[in-house]
Amino acid sequence: MNILVLNAILYTADEKGVLIPITTIAINQEKLGIAKDNWDETDLVEIIDNNRSYVDNCVNYRGKN
């Protein structure tokens, strides 16, 4: 599986500060980036065209976790 997430770290921390990887489900539900098999140039265009939205979603997600 290819995972492309721009401007975000793909980990969150639990209450003890232990890093926990973010799942593909969370990436897709929270619109943090693209997490799917066989992404291609149309997915890259999606990220480029909507980069501000992805960045905002990543910042908001980081603030929630």
N, C-alpha and C positions, 0 to 999 in steps of 0.2 A: 504494500500500500504506500502510495506517495502522500505525504502530508505537506502542504504549503500553507504556512501562516506567516504573515509579514508583521513586523513590529510587535511581536509578542513572544514571550517565553512560554514554552509548552509545559510548564509545571505550575502547580499551586502548592502552597504549604499548609500543613495541618496545624493544629493549635500548638504543637511542640516544635514547629519549624521544619518538620520533615517534608522534603519535596515529594510531591505526588504527581505523576504524569496526568495531564488532562486527556481524557478519552476522546476518540473521534466523535462520539455521540455529543459530548459537550461542545466540541469545536463546531459541529454542525448546528446544534440547537441554539447556541449563543452567537452564531455567525461570526466566529473568530477567524475563520479562514476556510480553506478547502481541505477536507479529509475524505477522500474517496479513491477507489481504484481507477487507474487509467485516466487521470486528468490530462488535459491537453492545452493547446493554445487558447481555446475559448475560455478555459478556466483562468488562465493568466490575464486575459483581457478583462474578465470579471473582477479580478483582484485589482488591476490597475484602475479600471473605471470607477470602482467603488472603494478605493483604498481608504478614504477618510472615514467611511462608515466602519470598515474593518478595524481601523486603528481605534476609533471611539469605542467599539464593542470590546476590544481587548483591554483598553484602559478601564472601562466599566466592570468587566469581568474580574480583573485584577483587584479592583476595589471591593468587590463582593466576597472574595475568597482570601 
